[in-house]
Amino acid sequence: MAIYPAIIHKEDNSDWGISFPDFPGCVSAGETIEEALAMGAEALQFHIDGMAEDGEDIPGLLNLEKAAATAAPRVLVPW
């Protein structure tokens, strides 16, 4: 199982959003944080599967020190 960093965010009058810095364009959302995480994991799986089918390189696994050096709140999503 690989683990990639994700950014969880919420703006007024919106659902919780989730995005993946290592996978530009891979985003999802949910009404709760738990739902956003579940939908994010599904979106990440779909995104990585598509990259693999297209023969694209999959980004390397999480470097915890590098991820911790950023100020953005992050969670880890297993794939």
Distance bins in CASP14 RR format, pairs under 12 A and 6 or more apart:
PFRMAT RR
TARGET T0000
AUTHOR 0000-0000-0000
RMODE 2
METHOD distances of the structure
MODEL  1
1 41 0 0 0 0 0 1 0 0 0 0 0
1 44 0 0 0 0 0 1 0 0 0 0 0
1 45 0 0 0 0 0 1 0 0 0 0 0
1 61 0 0 0 0 1 0 0 0 0 0 0
1 62 0 0 0 0 0 1 0 0 0 0 0
1 76 0 0 0 0 0 1 0 0 0 0 0
1 77 0 0 0 0 0 1 0 0 0 0 0
1 78 1 0 1 0 0 0 0 0 0 0 0
1 79 1 0 0 1 0 0 0 0 0 0 0
2 20 0 0 0 0 0 1 0 0 0 0 0
2 22 0 0 0 0 0 1 0 0 0 0 0
2 23 0 0 0 0 0 1 0 0 0 0 0
2 41 0 0 0 0 0 1 0 0 0 0 0
2 44 0 0 0 0 1 0 0 0 0 0 0
2 45 0 0 0 0 0 1 0 0 0 0 0
2 48 0 0 0 0 1 0 0 0 0 0 0
2 58 0 0 0 0 1 0 0 0 0 0 0
2 59 0 0 0 0 1 0 0 0 0 0 0
2 60 0 0 0 0 1 0 0 0 0 0 0
2 61 1 0 1 0 0 0 0 0 0 0 0
2 62 1 0 0 1 0 0 0 0 0 0 0
2 76 0 0 0 0 0 1 0 0 0 0 0
2 77 0 0 0 0 1 0 0 0 0 0 0
2 78 1 0 0 1 0 0 0 0 0 0 0
2 79 1 0 1 0 0 0 0 0 0 0 0
3 20 0 0 0 0 0 1 0 0 0 0 0
3 22 0 0 0 0 0 1 0 0 0 0 0
3 41 0 0 0 0 0 1 0 0 0 0 0
3 44 0 0 0 0 0 1 0 0 0 0 0
3 59 0 0 0 0 0 1 0 0 0 0 0
3 60 0 0 0 0 0 1 0 0 0 0 0
3 61 1 0 0 1 0 0 0 0 0 0 0
3 62 1 0 1 0 0 0 0 0 0 0 0
3 63 0 0 0 0 0 1 0 0 0 0 0
3 64 0 0 0 0 1 0 0 0 0 0 0
3 67 0 0 0 0 1 0 0 0 0 0 0
3 74 0 0 0 0 0 1 0 0 0 0 0
3 75 0 0 0 0 0 1 0 0 0 0 0
3 76 1 0 1 0 0 0 0 0 0 0 0
3 77 1 0 0 1 0 0 0 0 0 0 0
3 78 1 0 1 0 0 0 0 0 0 0 0
3 79 1 0 0 1 0 0 0 0 0 0 0
4 18 0 0 0 0 0 1 0 0 0 0 0
4 19 0 0 0 0 0 1 0 0 0 0 0
4 20 1 0 1 0 0 0 0 0 0 0 0
4 21 0 0 0 0 1 0 0 0 0 0 0
4 22 1 0 1 0 0 0 0 0 0 0 0
4 23 1 0 0 1 0 0 0 0 0 0 0
4 26 0 0 0 0 1 0 0 0 0 0 0
4 40 0 0 0 0 0 1 0 0 0 0 0
4 41 0 0 0 0 1 0 0 0 0 0 0
4 43 0 0 0 0 0 1 0 0 0 0 0
4 44 1 0 0 1 0 0 0 0 0 0 0
4 45 0 0 0 0 0 1 0 0 0 0 0
4 47 0 0 0 0 0 1 0 0 0 0 0
4 48 0 0 0 0 1 0 0 0 0 0 0
4 58 0 0 0 0 1 0 0 0 0 0 0
4 59 1 0 0 1 0 0 0 0 0 0 0
4 60 0 0 0 0 1 0 0 0 0 0 0
4 61 1 0 0 1 0 0 0 0 0 0 0
4 62 1 0 1 0 0 0 0 0 0 0 0
4 63 0 0 0 0 0 1 0 0 0 0 0
4 64 0 0 0 0 0 1 0 0 0 0 0
4 67 0 0 0 0 1 0 0 0 0 0 0
4 74 0 0 0 0 1 0 0 0 0 0 0
4 75 0 0 0 0 0 1 0 0 0 0 0
4 76 1 0 0 1 0 0 0 0 0 0 0
4 77 1 0 0 1 0 0 0 0 0 0 0
4 78 0 0 0 0 1 0 0 0 0 0 0
4 79 1 0 0 1 0 0 0 0 0 0 0
5 18 0 0 0 0 0 1 0 0 0 0 0
5 19 0 0 0 0 1 0 0 0 0 0 0
5 20 1 0 0 1 0 0 0 0 0 0 0
5 21 1 0 0 1 0 0 0 0 0 0 0
5 22 1 0 0 1 0 0 0 0 0 0 0
5 23 0 0 0 0 0 1 0 0 0 0 0
5 26 0 0 0 0 0 1 0 0 0 0 0
5 44 0 0 0 0 0 1 0 0 0 0 0
5 59 0 0 0 0 0 1 0 0 0 0 0
5 60 0 0 0 0 0 1 0 0 0 0 0
5 61 0 0 0 0 0 1 0 0 0 0 0
5 62 1 0 1 0 0 0 0 0 0 0 0
5 63 0 0 0 0 1 0 0 0 0 0 0
5 64 0 0 0 0 1 0 0 0 0 0 0
5 65 0 0 0 0 0 1 0 0 0 0 0
5 66 0 0 0 0 1 0 0 0 0 0 0
5 67 1 0 1 0 0 0 0 0 0 0 0
5 68 0 0 0 0 1 0 0 0 0 0 0
5 69 0 0 0 0 0 1 0 0 0 0 0
5 70 0 0 0 0 1 0 0 0 0 0 0
5 72 0 0 0 0 1 0 0 0 0 0 0
5 73 0 0 0 0 0 1 0 0 0 0 0
5 74 1 0 1 0 0 0 0 0 0 0 0
5 75 1 0 0 1 0 0 0 0 0 0 0
5 76 1 0 0 1 0 0 0 0 0 0 0
5 77 1 0 0 1 0 0 0 0 0 0 0
5 78 0 0 0 0 0 1 0 0 0 0 0
5 79 0 0 0 0 0 1 0 0 0 0 0
6 16 0 0 0 0 0 1 0 0 0 0 0
6 17 0 0 0 0 1 0 0 0 0 0 0
6 18 1 0 1 0 0 0 0 0 0 0 0
6 19 1 0 0 1 0 0 0 0 0 0 0
6 20 1 0 1 0 0 0 0 0 0 0 0
6 21 0 0 0 0 1 0 0 0 0 0 0
6 22 0 0 0 0 1 0 0 0 0 0 0
6 23 0 0 0 0 1 0 0 0 0 0 0
6 26 0 0 0 0 1 0 0 0 0 0 0
6 27 0 0 0 0 1 0 0 0 0 0 0
6 28 0 0 0 0 1 0 0 0 0 0 0
6 29 0 0 0 0 0 1 0 0 0 0 0
6 33 0 0 0 0 0 1 0 0 0 0 0
6 36 0 0 0 0 1 0 0 0 0 0 0
6 37 1 0 0 1 0 0 0 0 0 0 0
6 38 0 0 0 0 0 1 0 0 0 0 0
6 39 0 0 0 0 0 1 0 0 0 0 0
6 40 1 0 0 1 0 0 0 0 0 0 0
6 41 0 0 0 0 1 0 0 0 0 0 0
6 43 0 0 0 0 1 0 0 0 0 0 0
6 44 1 0 0 1 0 0 0 0 0 0 0
6 47 0 0 0 0 0 1 0 0 0 0 0
6 62 0 0 0 0 0 1 0 0 0 0 0
6 67 0 0 0 0 0 1 0 0 0 0 0
6 72 0 0 0 0 0 1 0 0 0 0 0
6 73 0 0 0 0 1 0 0 0 0 0 0
6 74 1 0 0 1 0 0 0 0 0 0 0
6 75 1 0 1 0 0 0 0 0 0 0 0
6 76 1 0 0 1 0 0 0 0 0 0 0
6 77 1 0 1 0 0 0 0 0 0 0 0
6 78 0 0 0 0 0 1 0 0 0 0 0
6 79 0 0 0 0 0 1 0 0 0 0 0
7 16 0 0 0 0 0 1 0 0 0 0 0
7 17 0 0 0 0 1 0 0 0 0 0 0
7 18 1 0 0 1 0 0 0 0 0 0 0
7 19 1 0 1 0 0 0 0 0 0 0 0
7 20 1 0 0 1 0 0 0 0 0 0 0
7 21 1 0 0 1 0 0 0 0 0 0 0
7 22 0 0 0 0 0 1 0 0 0 0 0
7 23 0 0 0 0 0 1 0 0 0 0 0
7 26 0 0 0 0 0 1 0 0 0 0 0
7 27 0 0 0 0 1 0 0 0 0 0 0
7 28 0 0 0 0 0 1 0 0 0 0 0
7 36 0 0 0 0 0 1 0 0 0 0 0
7 37 0 0 0 0 0 1 0 0 0 0 0
7 40 0 0 0 0 0 1 0 0 0 0 0
7 67 0 0 0 0 0 1 0 0 0 0 0
7 70 0 0 0 0 1 0 0 0 0 0 0
7 71 0 0 0 0 0 1 0 0 0 0 0
7 72 1 0 1 0 0 0 0 0 0 0 0
7 73 1 0 0 1 0 0 0 0 0 0 0
7 74 1 0 1 0 0 0 0 0 0 0 0
7 75 0 0 0 0 1 0 0 0 0 0 0
7 76 0 0 0 0 0 1 0 0 0 0 0
7 77 0 0 0 0 0 1 0 0 0 0 0
8 15 0 0 0 0 0 1 0 0 0 0 0
8 16 1 0 0 1 0 0 0 0 0 0 0
8 17 1 0 0 1 0 0 0 0 0 0 0
8 18 1 0 1 0 0 0 0 0 0 0 0
8 19 0 0 0 0 1 0 0 0 0 0 0
8 20 0 0 0 0 0 1 0 0 0 0 0
8 27 0 0 0 0 0 1 0 0 0 0 0
8 28 0 0 0 0 0 1 0 0 0 0 0
8 29 0 0 0 0 1 0 0 0 0 0 0
8 30 0 0 0 0 0 1 0 0 0 0 0
8 32 0 0 0 0 0 1 0 0 0 0 0
8 33 1 0 0 1 0 0 0 0 0 0 0
8 34 0 0 0 0 0 1 0 0 0 0 0
8 35 0 0 0 0 0 1 0 0 0 0 0
8 36 1 0 0 1 0 0 0 0 0 0 0
8 37 1 0 0 1 0 0 0 0 0 0 0
8 39 0 0 0 0 0 1 0 0 0 0 0
8 40 0 0 0 0 1 0 0 0 0 0 0
8 72 0 0 0 0 1 0 0 0 0 0 0
8 73 1 0 0 1 0 0 0 0 0 0 0
8 74 1 0 0 1 0 0 0 0 0 0 0
8 75 1 0 1 0 0 0 0 0 0 0 0
8 76 0 0 0 0 0 1 0 0 0 0 0
8 77 0 0 0 0 1 0 0 0 0 0 0
9 15 0 0 0 0 0 1 0 0 0 0 0
9 16 1 0 0 1 0 0 0 0 0 0 0
9 17 1 0 1 0 0 0 0 0 0 0 0
9 18 1 0 0 1 0 0 0 0 0 0 0
9 19 1 0 0 1 0 0 0 0 0 0 0
9 27 0 0 0 0 0 1 0 0 0 0 0
9 28 0 0 0 0 0 1 0 0 0 0 0
9 29 0 0 0 0 1 0 0 0 0 0 0
9 30 0 0 0 0 0 1 0 0 0 0 0
9 33 0 0 0 0 0 1 0 0 0 0 0
9 36 0 0 0 0 1 0 0 0 0 0 0
9 72 0 0 0 0 1 0 0 0 0 0 0
9 73 1 0 0 1 0 0 0 0 0 0 0
9 74 0 0 0 0 0 1 0 0 0 0 0
9 75 0 0 0 0 0 1 0 0 0 0 0
10 16 1 0 1 0 0 0 0 0 0 0 0
10 17 1 0 0 1 0 0 0 0 0 0 0
10 18 0 0 0 0 0 1 0 0 0 0 0
10 29 0 0 0 0 1 0 0 0 0 0 0
10 30 0 0 0 0 1 0 0 0 0 0 0
10 31 0 0 0 0 0 1 0 0 0 0 0
10 32 0 0 0 0 0 1 0 0 0 0 0
10 33 0 0 0 0 1 0 0 0 0 0 0
10 36 0 0 0 0 1 0 0 0 0 0 0
10 73 0 0 0 0 0 1 0 0 0 0 0
11 17 0 0 0 0 1 0 0 0 0 0 0
11 29 0 0 0 0 0 1 0 0 0 0 0
14 29 1 0 0 1 0 0 0 0 0 0 0
14 30 0 0 0 0 1 0 0 0 0 0 0
14 31 0 0 0 0 1 0 0 0 0 0 0
14 36 0 0 0 0 0 1 0 0 0 0 0
15 27 0 0 0 0 0 1 0 0 0 0 0
15 28 0 0 0 0 1 0 0 0 0 0 0
15 29 1 0 1 0 0 0 0 0 0 0 0
15 30 1 0 1 0 0 0 0 0 0 0 0
15 31 1 0 1 0 0 0 0 0 0 0 0
15 32 0 0 0 0 1 0 0 0 0 0 0
15 33 0 0 0 0 0 1 0 0 0 0 0
15 35 0 0 0 0 1 0 0 0 0 0 0
15 36 1 0 0 1 0 0 0 0 0 0 0
15 39 0 0 0 0 1 0 0 0 0 0 0
15 40 0 0 0 0 0 1 0 0 0 0 0
16 27 0 0 0 0 0 1 0 0 0 0 0
16 28 0 0 0 0 1 0 0 0 0 0 0
16 29 1 0 0 1 0 0 0 0 0 0 0
16 30 1 0 1 0 0 0 0 0 0 0 0
16 31 1 0 0 1 0 0 0 0 0 0 0
16 32 1 0 0 1 0 0 0 0 0 0 0
16 33 1 0 1 0 0 0 0 0 0 0 0
16 34 0 0 0 0 1 0 0 0 0 0 0
16 35 1 0 0 1 0 0 0 0 0 0 0
16 36 1 1 0 0 0 0 0 0 0 0 0
16 37 0 0 0 0 1 0 0 0 0 0 0
16 38 0 0 0 0 0 1 0 0 0 0 0
16 39 0 0 0 0 1 0 0 0 0 0 0
16 40 0 0 0 0 0 1 0 0 0 0 0
16 73 0 0 0 0 0 1 0 0 0 0 0
16 75 0 0 0 0 0 1 0 0 0 0 0
17 26 0 0 0 0 0 1 0 0 0 0 0
17 27 1 0 0 1 0 0 0 0 0 0 0
17 28 1 0 0 1 0 0 0 0 0 0 0
17 29 1 0 1 0 0 0 0 0 0 0 0
17 30 1 0 0 1 0 0 0 0 0 0 0
17 31 0 0 0 0 0 1 0 0 0 0 0
17 32 0 0 0 0 0 1 0 0 0 0 0
17 33 0 0 0 0 1 0 0 0 0 0 0
17 35 0 0 0 0 1 0 0 0 0 0 0
17 36 1 0 1 0 0 0 0 0 0 0 0
17 37 0 0 0 0 1 0 0 0 0 0 0
17 39 0 0 0 0 1 0 0 0 0 0 0
17 40 0 0 0 0 1 0 0 0 0 0 0
17 43 0 0 0 0 0 1 0 0 0 0 0
17 73 0 0 0 0 0 1 0 0 0 0 0
17 75 0 0 0 0 0 1 0 0 0 0 0
18 25 0 0 0 0 0 1 0 0 0 0 0
18 26 0 0 0 0 1 0 0 0 0 0 0
18 27 1 0 0 1 0 0 0 0 0 0 0
18 28 1 0 1 0 0 0 0 0 0 0 0
18 29 1 0 0 1 0 0 0 0 0 0 0
18 30 1 0 0 1 0 0 0 0 0 0 0
18 32 0 0 0 0 0 1 0 0 0 0 0
18 33 0 0 0 0 1 0 0 0 0 0 0
18 34 0 0 0 0 0 1 0 0 0 0 0
18 35 0 0 0 0 1 0 0 0 0 0 0
18 36 1 0 1 0 0 0 0 0 0 0 0
18 37 1 0 0 1 0 0 0 0 0 0 0
18 38 0 0 0 0 1 0 0 0 0 0 0
18 39 1 0 0 1 0 0 0 0 0 0 0
18 40 1 0 1 0 0 0 0 0 0 0 0
18 41 0 0 0 0 1 0 0 0 0 0 0
18 42 0 0 0 0 0 1 0 0 0 0 0
18 43 1 0 0 1 0 0 0 0 0 0 0
18 44 0 0 0 0 1 0 0 0 0 0 0
18 73 0 0 0 0 0 1 0 0 0 0 0
18 74 0 0 0 0 0 1 0 0 0 0 0
18 75 0 0 0 0 1 0 0 0 0 0 0
18 76 0 0 0 0 0 1 0 0 0 0 0
18 77 1 0 0 1 0 0 0 0 0 0 0
19 25 1 0 0 1 0 0 0 0 0 0 0
19 26 1 0 0 1 0 0 0 0 0 0 0
19 27 1 0 1 0 0 0 0 0 0 0 0
19 28 0 0 0 0 1 0 0 0 0 0 0
19 29 0 0 0 0 1 0 0 0 0 0 0
19 36 0 0 0 0 0 1 0 0 0 0 0
19 39 0 0 0 0 0 1 0 0 0 0 0
19 40 0 0 0 0 1 0 0 0 0 0 0
19 43 0 0 0 0 1 0 0 0 0 0 0
19 44 0 0 0 0 0 1 0 0 0 0 0
19 47 0 0 0 0 0 1 0 0 0 0 0
19 72 0 0 0 0 1 0 0 0 0 0 0
19 73 0 0 0 0 0 1 0 0 0 0 0
19 74 0 0 0 0 0 1 0 0 0 0 0
19 75 0 0 0 0 0 1 0 0 0 0 0
19 77 0 0 0 0 0 1 0 0 0 0 0
20 26 1 0 1 0 0 0 0 0 0 0 0
20 27 1 0 0 1 0 0 0 0 0 0 0
20 28 0 0 0 0 1 0 0 0 0 0 0
20 37 0 0 0 0 0 1 0 0 0 0 0
20 40 1 0 0 1 0 0 0 0 0 0 0
20 41 0 0 0 0 0 1 0 0 0 0 0
20 43 0 0 0 0 1 0 0 0 0 0 0
20 44 1 0 1 0 0 0 0 0 0 0 0
20 45 0 0 0 0 0 1 0 0 0 0 0
20 46 0 0 0 0 0 1 0 0 0 0 0
20 47 1 0 0 1 0 0 0 0 0 0 0
20 48 0 0 0 0 1 0 0 0 0 0 0
20 51 0 0 0 0 0 1 0 0 0 0 0
20 58 0 0 0 0 0 1 0 0 0 0 0
20 59 0 0 0 0 1 0 0 0 0 0 0
20 62 0 0 0 0 0 1 0 0 0 0 0
20 67 0 0 0 0 0 1 0 0 0 0 0
20 72 0 0 0 0 0 1 0 0 0 0 0
20 74 0 0 0 0 1 0 0 0 0 0 0
20 75 0 0 0 0 0 1 0 0 0 0 0
20 76 0 0 0 0 0 1 0 0 0 0 0
20 77 1 0 0 1 0 0 0 0 0 0 0
20 79 0 0 0 0 1 0 0 0 0 0 0
21 27 0 0 0 0 0 1 0 0 0 0 0
21 44 0 0 0 0 0 1 0 0 0 0 0
21 59 0 0 0 0 1 0 0 0 0 0 0
21 62 0 0 0 0 0 1 0 0 0 0 0
21 63 0 0 0 0 0 1 0 0 0 0 0
21 66 0 0 0 0 0 1 0 0 0 0 0
21 67 0 0 0 0 1 0 0 0 0 0 0
21 70 0 0 0 0 1 0 0 0 0 0 0
21 72 0 0 0 0 1 0 0 0 0 0 0
21 74 0 0 0 0 1 0 0 0 0 0 0
21 75 0 0 0 0 0 1 0 0 0 0 0
21 77 0 0 0 0 0 1 0 0 0 0 0
22 44 0 0 0 0 1 0 0 0 0 0 0
22 47 0 0 0 0 0 1 0 0 0 0 0
22 48 0 0 0 0 0 1 0 0 0 0 0
22 51 0 0 0 0 0 1 0 0 0 0 0
22 57 0 0 0 0 0 1 0 0 0 0 0
22 58 0 0 0 0 1 0 0 0 0 0 0
22 59 1 0 1 0 0 0 0 0 0 0 0
22 60 1 0 0 1 0 0 0 0 0 0 0
22 61 0 0 0 0 1 0 0 0 0 0 0
22 62 0 0 0 0 1 0 0 0 0 0 0
22 63 0 0 0 0 0 1 0 0 0 0 0
22 66 0 0 0 0 0 1 0 0 0 0 0
22 67 0 0 0 0 1 0 0 0 0 0 0
22 74 0 0 0 0 0 1 0 0 0 0 0
22 77 0 0 0 0 0 1 0 0 0 0 0
22 79 0 0 0 0 0 1 0 0 0 0 0
23 40 0 0 0 0 0 1 0 0 0 0 0
23 43 0 0 0 0 1 0 0 0 0 0 0
23 44 1 0 0 1 0 0 0 0 0 0 0
23 45 0 0 0 0 0 1 0 0 0 0 0
23 46 0 0 0 0 0 1 0 0 0 0 0
23 47 1 0 1 0 0 0 0 0 0 0 0
23 48 1 0 0 1 0 0 0 0 0 0 0
23 49 0 0 0 0 0 1 0 0 0 0 0
23 50 0 0 0 0 0 1 0 0 0 0 0
23 51 0 0 0 0 1 0 0 0 0 0 0
23 56 0 0 0 0 0 1 0 0 0 0 0
23 57 0 0 0 0 0 1 0 0 0 0 0
23 58 0 0 0 0 1 0 0 0 0 0 0
23 59 1 0 0 1 0 0 0 0 0 0 0
23 60 0 0 0 0 0 1 0 0 0 0 0
23 77 0 0 0 0 0 1 0 0 0 0 0
23 79 0 0 0 0 0 1 0 0 0 0 0
24 47 0 0 0 0 1 0 0 0 0 0 0
24 51 0 0 0 0 0 1 0 0 0 0 0
24 59 0 0 0 0 0 1 0 0 0 0 0
25 40 0 0 0 0 0 1 0 0 0 0 0
25 43 0 0 0 0 1 0 0 0 0 0 0
25 44 0 0 0 0 0 1 0 0 0 0 0
25 46 0 0 0 0 0 1 0 0 0 0 0
25 47 1 0 0 1 0 0 0 0 0 0 0
25 51 0 0 0 0 0 1 0 0 0 0 0
26 39 0 0 0 0 0 1 0 0 0 0 0
26 40 0 0 0 0 1 0 0 0 0 0 0
26 41 0 0 0 0 0 1 0 0 0 0 0
26 42 0 0 0 0 0 1 0 0 0 0 0
26 43 1 0 1 0 0 0 0 0 0 0 0
26 44 1 0 1 0 0 0 0 0 0 0 0
26 45 0 0 0 0 1 0 0 0 0 0 0
26 46 0 0 0 0 1 0 0 0 0 0 0
26 47 1 0 1 0 0 0 0 0 0 0 0
26 48 0 0 0 0 1 0 0 0 0 0 0
26 49 0 0 0 0 0 1 0 0 0 0 0
26 50 0 0 0 0 0 1 0 0 0 0 0
26 51 0 0 0 0 1 0 0 0 0 0 0
26 58 0 0 0 0 0 1 0 0 0 0 0
26 59 0 0 0 0 0 1 0 0 0 0 0
26 77 0 0 0 0 0 1 0 0 0 0 0
26 79 0 0 0 0 0 1 0 0 0 0 0
27 36 0 0 0 0 0 1 0 0 0 0 0
27 39 0 0 0 0 1 0 0 0 0 0 0
27 40 0 0 0 0 1 0 0 0 0 0 0
27 42 0 0 0 0 0 1 0 0 0 0 0
27 43 1 0 0 1 0 0 0 0 0 0 0
27 44 0 0 0 0 1 0 0 0 0 0 0
27 46 0 0 0 0 0 1 0 0 0 0 0
27 47 0 0 0 0 1 0 0 0 0 0 0
28 35 0 0 0 0 1 0 0 0 0 0 0
28 36 1 0 0 1 0 0 0 0 0 0 0
28 37 0 0 0 0 1 0 0 0 0 0 0
28 38 0 0 0 0 1 0 0 0 0 0 0
28 39 1 0 1 0 0 0 0 0 0 0 0
28 40 1 0 1 0 0 0 0 0 0 0 0
28 41 0 0 0 0 1 0 0 0 0 0 0
28 42 1 0 0 1 0 0 0 0 0 0 0
28 43 1 0 1 0 0 0 0 0 0 0 0
28 44 0 0 0 0 1 0 0 0 0 0 0
28 45 0 0 0 0 0 1 0 0 0 0 0
28 46 0 0 0 0 1 0 0 0 0 0 0
28 47 0 0 0 0 1 0 0 0 0 0 0
28 77 0 0 0 0 0 1 0 0 0 0 0
29 35 0 0 0 0 1 0 0 0 0 0 0
29 36 1 0 1 0 0 0 0 0 0 0 0
29 37 0 0 0 0 0 1 0 0 0 0 0
29 38 0 0 0 0 0 1 0 0 0 0 0
29 39 1 0 0 1 0 0 0 0 0 0 0
29 40 0 0 0 0 1 0 0 0 0 0 0
29 42 0 0 0 0 0 1 0 0 0 0 0
29 43 0 0 0 0 1 0 0 0 0 0 0
30 36 1 0 1 0 0 0 0 0 0 0 0
30 37 0 0 0 0 1 0 0 0 0 0 0
30 38 0 0 0 0 1 0 0 0 0 0 0
30 39 1 0 1 0 0 0 0 0 0 0 0
30 40 0 0 0 0 1 0 0 0 0 0 0
30 41 0 0 0 0 0 1 0 0 0 0 0
30 42 0 0 0 0 0 1 0 0 0 0 0
30 43 0 0 0 0 0 1 0 0 0 0 0
31 37 0 0 0 0 0 1 0 0 0 0 0
31 38 0 0 0 0 0 1 0 0 0 0 0
31 39 0 0 0 0 1 0 0 0 0 0 0
32 38 0 0 0 0 1 0 0 0 0 0 0
32 39 0 0 0 0 0 1 0 0 0 0 0
33 39 0 0 0 0 0 1 0 0 0 0 0
33 40 0 0 0 0 0 1 0 0 0 0 0
33 73 0 0 0 0 0 1 0 0 0 0 0
33 75 0 0 0 0 1 0 0 0 0 0 0
33 77 0 0 0 0 0 1 0 0 0 0 0
34 40 0 0 0 0 0 1 0 0 0 0 0
34 41 0 0 0 0 0 1 0 0 0 0 0
34 75 0 0 0 0 0 1 0 0 0 0 0
35 41 0 0 0 0 0 1 0 0 0 0 0
35 42 0 0 0 0 0 1 0 0 0 0 0
36 42 0 0 0 0 0 1 0 0 0 0 0
36 43 0 0 0 0 1 0 0 0 0 0 0
36 44 0 0 0 0 0 1 0 0 0 0 0
36 75 0 0 0 0 1 0 0 0 0 0 0
36 77 0 0 0 0 1 0 0 0 0 0 0
37 43 0 0 0 0 0 1 0 0 0 0 0
37 44 0 0 0 0 0 1 0 0 0 0 0
37 74 0 0 0 0 0 1 0 0 0 0 0
37 75 1 0 0 1 0 0 0 0 0 0 0
37 76 0 0 0 0 1 0 0 0 0 0 0
37 77 1 0 0 1 0 0 0 0 0 0 0
37 78 0 0 0 0 1 0 0 0 0 0 0
37 79 0 0 0 0 0 1 0 0 0 0 0
38 44 0 0 0 0 0 1 0 0 0 0 0
38 45 0 0 0 0 0 1 0 0 0 0 0
38 77 0 0 0 0 1 0 0 0 0 0 0
38 78 0 0 0 0 0 1 0 0 0 0 0
39 45 0 0 0 0 0 1 0 0 0 0 0
39 46 0 0 0 0 0 1 0 0 0 0 0
39 77 0 0 0 0 0 1 0 0 0 0 0
40 46 0 0 0 0 1 0 0 0 0 0 0
40 47 0 0 0 0 1 0 0 0 0 0 0
40 48 0 0 0 0 0 1 0 0 0 0 0
40 75 0 0 0 0 0 1 0 0 0 0 0
40 76 0 0 0 0 0 1 0 0 0 0 0
40 77 1 0 0 1 0 0 0 0 0 0 0
40 78 0 0 0 0 0 1 0 0 0 0 0
40 79 0 0 0 0 1 0 0 0 0 0 0
41 47 0 0 0 0 0 1 0 0 0 0 0
41 48 0 0 0 0 0 1 0 0 0 0 0
41 75 0 0 0 0 0 1 0 0 0 0 0
41 76 0 0 0 0 0 1 0 0 0 0 0
41 77 1 0 1 0 0 0 0 0 0 0 0
41 78 1 0 0 1 0 0 0 0 0 0 0
41 79 1 0 0 1 0 0 0 0 0 0 0
42 48 0 0 0 0 0 1 0 0 0 0 0
42 49 0 0 0 0 0 1 0 0 0 0 0
42 77 0 0 0 0 0 1 0 0 0 0 0
42 78 0 0 0 0 0 1 0 0 0 0 0
42 79 0 0 0 0 0 1 0 0 0 0 0
43 49 0 0 0 0 0 1 0 0 0 0 0
43 50 0 0 0 0 0 1 0 0 0 0 0
43 77 0 0 0 0 1 0 0 0 0 0 0
43 79 0 0 0 0 0 1 0 0 0 0 0
44 50 0 0 0 0 0 1 0 0 0 0 0
44 51 0 0 0 0 0 1 0 0 0 0 0
44 58 0 0 0 0 0 1 0 0 0 0 0
44 59 0 0 0 0 0 1 0 0 0 0 0
44 75 0 0 0 0 0 1 0 0 0 0 0
44 76 0 0 0 0 0 1 0 0 0 0 0
44 77 1 0 0 1 0 0 0 0 0 0 0
44 78 0 0 0 0 1 0 0 0 0 0 0
44 79 1 0 1 0 0 0 0 0 0 0 0
45 51 0 0 0 0 0 1 0 0 0 0 0
45 52 0 0 0 0 0 1 0 0 0 0 0
45 58 0 0 0 0 0 1 0 0 0 0 0
45 77 0 0 0 0 1 0 0 0 0 0 0
45 78 0 0 0 0 0 1 0 0 0 0 0
45 79 1 0 0 1 0 0 0 0 0 0 0
46 52 0 0 0 0 0 1 0 0 0 0 0
46 53 0 0 0 0 0 1 0 0 0 0 0
46 79 0 0 0 0 0 1 0 0 0 0 0
47 53 0 0 0 0 0 1 0 0 0 0 0
47 54 0 0 0 0 0 1 0 0 0 0 0
47 56 0 0 0 0 0 1 0 0 0 0 0
47 58 0 0 0 0 1 0 0 0 0 0 0
47 59 0 0 0 0 0 1 0 0 0 0 0
47 77 0 0 0 0 0 1 0 0 0 0 0
47 79 0 0 0 0 1 0 0 0 0 0 0
48 54 0 0 0 0 0 1 0 0 0 0 0
48 55 0 0 0 0 0 1 0 0 0 0 0
48 56 0 0 0 0 1 0 0 0 0 0 0
48 57 0 0 0 0 0 1 0 0 0 0 0
48 58 1 0 0 1 0 0 0 0 0 0 0
48 59 0 0 0 0 1 0 0 0 0 0 0
48 60 0 0 0 0 0 1 0 0 0 0 0
48 77 0 0 0 0 0 1 0 0 0 0 0
48 79 1 0 0 1 0 0 0 0 0 0 0
49 55 0 0 0 0 0 1 0 0 0 0 0
49 56 0 0 0 0 0 1 0 0 0 0 0
49 58 0 0 0 0 0 1 0 0 0 0 0
49 79 0 0 0 0 0 1 0 0 0 0 0
50 56 1 0 0 1 0 0 0 0 0 0 0
50 58 0 0 0 0 1 0 0 0 0 0 0
51 57 1 0 0 1 0 0 0 0 0 0 0
51 58 1 0 1 0 0 0 0 0 0 0 0
51 59 0 0 0 0 1 0 0 0 0 0 0
51 79 0 0 0 0 0 1 0 0 0 0 0
52 58 1 0 0 1 0 0 0 0 0 0 0
52 79 0 0 0 0 0 1 0 0 0 0 0
58 79 0 0 0 0 1 0 0 0 0 0 0
59 66 0 0 0 0 0 1 0 0 0 0 0
59 79 0 0 0 0 0 1 0 0 0 0 0
60 66 0 0 0 0 0 1 0 0 0 0 0
60 79 0 0 0 0 0 1 0 0 0 0 0
61 67 0 0 0 0 0 1 0 0 0 0 0
61 76 0 0 0 0 0 1 0 0 0 0 0
61 78 0 0 0 0 0 1 0 0 0 0 0
61 79 0 0 0 0 1 0 0 0 0 0 0
62 68 0 0 0 0 0 1 0 0 0 0 0
62 74 0 0 0 0 1 0 0 0 0 0 0
62 75 0 0 0 0 0 1 0 0 0 0 0
62 76 1 0 0 1 0 0 0 0 0 0 0
62 77 0 0 0 0 1 0 0 0 0 0 0
62 78 0 0 0 0 0 1 0 0 0 0 0
62 79 0 0 0 0 0 1 0 0 0 0 0
63 69 0 0 0 0 1 0 0 0 0 0 0
63 70 0 0 0 0 0 1 0 0 0 0 0
64 70 0 0 0 0 0 1 0 0 0 0 0
64 74 0 0 0 0 0 1 0 0 0 0 0
64 76 0 0 0 0 1 0 0 0 0 0 0
66 74 0 0 0 0 0 1 0 0 0 0 0
67 73 0 0 0 0 0 1 0 0 0 0 0
67 74 1 0 0 1 0 0 0 0 0 0 0
67 75 0 0 0 0 0 1 0 0 0 0 0
67 76 0 0 0 0 1 0 0 0 0 0 0
68 74 0 0 0 0 1 0 0 0 0 0 0
68 76 0 0 0 0 0 1 0 0 0 0 0
END
